[in-house]
Amino acid sequence: MNYLYSSRGQVRAEMGNYEEALKDYDKAIELNHSSIPIYYFLRGNVKYNLGQYKDALEDYNKCIELDDSYTEAYEKIEDIKSKLDIQ
């Protein structure tokens, strides 16, 4: 079931419907007991697109906590740190 929410979230995000995509990713994470890194990465992308950089940073960090080889999350973290002037 969590896969369905994630897939719908991806479609909604691609359509620019970020608020609804965020709800879908929240539900996917809730149903999966928070153990799939890509859900955090994708939710982080939605938050990033909404300008919620600090919240996105938390999701990218959680993604890396679950899978430290997730290079795209590291790249997003560096991008946010640059935007927010964080060292």
N, C-alpha and C positions, 0 to 999 in steps of 0.2 A: 504494500500500500504506500509506503514512504516513497518508492520510486515514482509513483504516479504524481504525487505532490511535487517532487523535484522536477519531473518532466514538464508539468504544467507551469511551474515557476520559470523554467528556462524559456518556454514559449512566451509567457507574459513579459519577461525581462527583454526578450528580443523585440517585442512589440512596444517597449517603452512603458509598460504598465508596471512600474517598479513597486508600488505599494501592494498590489495584489501578488506580485512575485515574492515579495518579502513574506507575506502571510503563508504562501505555499512552502517556502524554504523553512520557515519556523515550524510548520507542521511536519515536514519531512524529518527534521532534526528531532523533534519531539517523539515521533513514532519509532525512530531508529535508536533512541537512547543516546544520541550525540556521538556516534562512533564512525561516521563516514566523512573523511576530510573534505571531499569535493563539495559536500553540502555547505560546509562553512565557507569554502572558497567562493562558491556561487552566491551565497547570501552576502558575503563581503563585497562582491562585485556590485550587487544591487545597492547596498548601503553606500558604496563609493559613488555610484551614479546619482544617488540622492544627495550627495554632499555630506553624508554622515561619516566623515573620515575616521573619527575616533572609534566609532562602533565597528566600522569596516576593519580597522586595525585589530580589534579584538577577535574578529572572526578569522582573519588571516593568521593571527598568532595561534588560535585554536587549531586551525588546519595544520600548521607546522607541528604543533604538539602531537597531533595524531599521526602525521606522516612528515618527518623532517626532510624528506627528499622532494617535497612539493615546491619546485623552484619558482613557479609563477607566483606563489604566495610571498616568497621573499622579495620578488620584484615589486609587487604591489605595496609591500611594507616600506620599501625604500622610496617608492613614489610618494606615499602618504607622508613619510617623515620629511621629505623635501618640501611638500606642500605646506606642512604645518611647522616647518623649521625646527624639527626635533632631531636631536643628535642620536 
